[in-house]
């Protein structure tokens, strides 16, 4: 009985912690981030989330999918597993509402390994279970008030009316690779046959886009 109670308590703790880690963006690794992002933006009728950004470690640009963003990136120095390269969808970023220390405490309580990834003035990233080859799950702690940026993104997305395929709210994400139960429960990641991201449809029509973003299928329903 005590064992069942302990499991239930851990599950409740994971569910409460999941609210602290809200999905922020997906990472897609490509050779030419701007070319791919521009193609996605034009074909879906969606605005950019941020312009082309070039740093010593990577080049990045984001497309605004409403409640989340999709980042197209080309690494010169990749965080996560050393000496590895990926193509297509390869990472899921979660925004934390807690401090870095509190976030690390949560990971420790969930028996999840972690490592500080990128550190800069705007944000710090924490890679989680980085020995998991795919996907790279990481936490982003922003060091500035993101409310103004999020409001702008929300307004720009609203103006495009969900783009050409009537994209509504983000619903869930499912990956094709197995992951630990703790990681799955704490971050709300499902496991299926494909890498898929699910959105509501503003018109109740079902659309599946499987040939646009490498290694990631978009389901709008």
N, C-alpha and C positions, 0 to 999 in steps of 0.2 A: 504493500500500500504506500509506504514512504517513497519507494522508487517511482511509482506512478505519479505521486504528488510532486516529486522533484522534477520529473519530466514536464508535467503540466506547468509548473512555475517557470521553468526555462523557456517553454514555448510562449508563455505570456510575456516574458521579458523580451524575447526576440521580437514579438509583435509590437511592443511599445518602442523598441529600439529602431524598428523599421521606419517608424514615423520620423525618426531623427535623421535617417539617411534617405533623402528623396532623390530619385533619379534626375540627373542634371543634363547629361548629354551622352551620346554614343560616339565612339572613336572609330573612324574608318581610315585605314592606311592605304594611300595611293601614291603613285609616282608624281602626279601633277595635281595638287589639291585644288587650285583655282579652276582648272579645266573641268574636273569632275564635279566640283561644287556648283559651278556655273551651269553645267548640263542638268544637274538635279534641280536647281532652282528654276530653270527655264521649263523643263518638262513637267514639273509639278506645280509651277506657278506660285512658288514660295519665296519670301524675302531672305536675304542674308542675315545671319545672327551677329556676325562680326566680319570685318574685312580681312583680306589676306594679311597675315601676320608672320613676319620672318624673324626668327631668333637663331642663335648659334646652334641650338639643339634640334630645331624643327621648323617647318613651315606649316601654317595652319589657317583654315578658313571655316566658318560655320554657316549652316543653313538652318533657318528658323522653322521648326515644326510645331510651333505653338507652345505647349507646356514643356517641351524638351527641345534640345538642339542636336543636330548631327554635325560632328566635326570631321573634316577631311584633312588628313595630316600626313606629312612626309618627314619621318624622323632621320636626323643625322646621329643623334645619341638617344636611343630609346630607353625609357624607364621600363621597369618590369624585369623579365628574365634577360640576363646578359647574353650577348652574342646570338640573338635570335632576330629573325625578320618575319614580318607578316604581310599579307596582302588582303585588303578588304576589311570588313567589320572585325574588330579585334579587341574592343574595350568598352566597358560600361562605367561611367563616372556617376558618383552619388554625391550630392551636396549635403554637408552636415550642418545642423543647427547648433551643434555643441562646439566647445573649444577643442583644440587638438588633443589636449590631455584627456578630456572627457571622452572623446571619440576613441582614443587608444585604449582607455579603460574598458569601453564597451567591447572592442575587439578582443581584448584579453579575457574578458568574462565569457565571451563566446568561443574561446580557445581557437582563435584565428590568428595566424601569423601575419605580420605586417612589416613594412619598411617605408620610411620617409622617401618620397620620390622627388618631385620638382619643388624647389623652394625659391620664390621670388616675391617682389613687393606686393603683387596682386593676389597671390594664392599660394597654398601649400598642398601638395598631393600626398596621399598615403596609399601605397599599393597593398592590396590584401591578398594573402595566399598566392604570392607571385610565382611560386613554383607550379601553379596551375597554368599549363601552356596557353589555354584559351578558355574564356576571354580574360583579359587583364581587368580585374575589378579594382577600382580605386575610388578613394574619397577625396573630394575637393573642399578645402576650407578657404573661402574667400576672405581677404583681409580688408574689404571695403563693403559699404552698404550697397547691396545689389538691387535694392527696391526700384531705383530709377531706371536701371538697365532692364530689369524684368518688365517694368511697366511699358517701356518703349517697345520691347519685343512683343508684348501682348497686343499693343495698339497696332503695330505693323502687321501682325498676323491676322488680326481682326479685319483689317482693311482688305486683305487678299481673299477673305471669305473662305478660308480653308483650301485655297488654291484650286487647281483644275480638277482635283479628285475629291473635293469636299471633306478634307481632313478635319476631324474634330479633336476632342481631348485624347491624350495618350491614355491607353488602357493597361497594357502590360508588355512584357518582353519574355521571349522564350529562346533558349539556346540549344544547340544540338549536341553539346558536350556535357558529360556528367560532371557535377561539382559536389562538394561536401554538403551534407545536410545542414550544417551550421551556416555555411555561406548562403545556401539557397533560402533558408528560413529568415535569416537576419536581413537580407537585402531584397527579398520578394522576387527572386529570379526563378522562372519556371524552366523545365527541361523538356524538350520535345524532339521531333525529327528534323527540324530546320531551325536556322537562326531567323527569328521573326519578331517584328515589332508591330503591335496592334494599336489602332486608333479607332475611336468612334467615327461614324459617318454622319455628317450633318443632314444627309438626305436619306439615311437608312439603306442606301445602296451599298452592295458589297463589291469591293475592288481589291484585287491582289496584284501587286507590282513586284515581279521577281527578277527582272533583268536590268535594273537601273543601278542599284548600289551593290557593289561586289560583296558576296557572302552574306547578304541580308535581304530578306523578303519583307515587304511592307503590306500589311493587311488592314484594310479600312472597311469596317462593318458596323 
